[in-house]
Amino acid sequence: MDWIASNSDAVSALTSAGTLVVWLVYLQVFISSYRSSLRATLVITRGAGEGLAARCLLANMSSGAVYVSSVQIRLALEGGDVAGAVTNIDTEGTTRQGPLEAGASRDLGSFGDLVRQAFAAAARPPSSFRRMTVEAVGIYGSEDLPVGARRTFLIRGDGATTALRSEELWTEQIRGRRDRRKLMADLARDQ
C-alpha cells in the first residue's frame, strides 16, 4: 500500500491512459459500425435452375432501400466484348428499374434471357461466349454518386449440358469514387 501511495501520480496517469485507450478503441468500433451501416451492399447471385435457364437474382443487403436504375450485361466473345443495358425487359414498359427494399431481392430473369437481350441491345447476332458479367447500378440514400455491384459468371459446356458458375466467390462492390464516376458515364450512355 505504501508503494501505491508513494507512486499515486504514476498510477493515476497509467489508469487515465488506459481509460483513454479503451475509449478510443470503442470510438473506432462505433465509427466503423456506423460507416458500414451507411454503405450500400448489393448481391448478384444465381438462383433456381441449371445452366442458362438459372435465374439471376439481385439482393439488397443494405440497411436502406436502393433504387435500381440500370442492369447491364457484358459478354466476353472471341472477337471482343459485347455490352448492353438490359434494364427494360420489353417495349411494353416492363422494367427491372425501381426501389429494392432492404433485405429484399429481385428476380432479374434467366441468364439466357439476359444474354439474348444483351445481344439485341448491342445490335449483334447471338454467338458463342464463355464469360458474362452482370452489373447493377443504383442510387442509395444520401450518396452523391451511384452505387453498384458486378459479378462474373463462367459458362461451361454446350447445349443441354451447359453449366454456369460464378468466377468470384462474392459479388464485387463498386465503391471507389473513380469507379462510381464511371458508373455515371455508363448511366448517361444507356439513357
Order of alpha helices (4+ residues) and beta strands (2+ residues): alpha-alpha-beta-beta-beta-beta-beta-beta-alpha-beta-beta-beta-beta-alpha
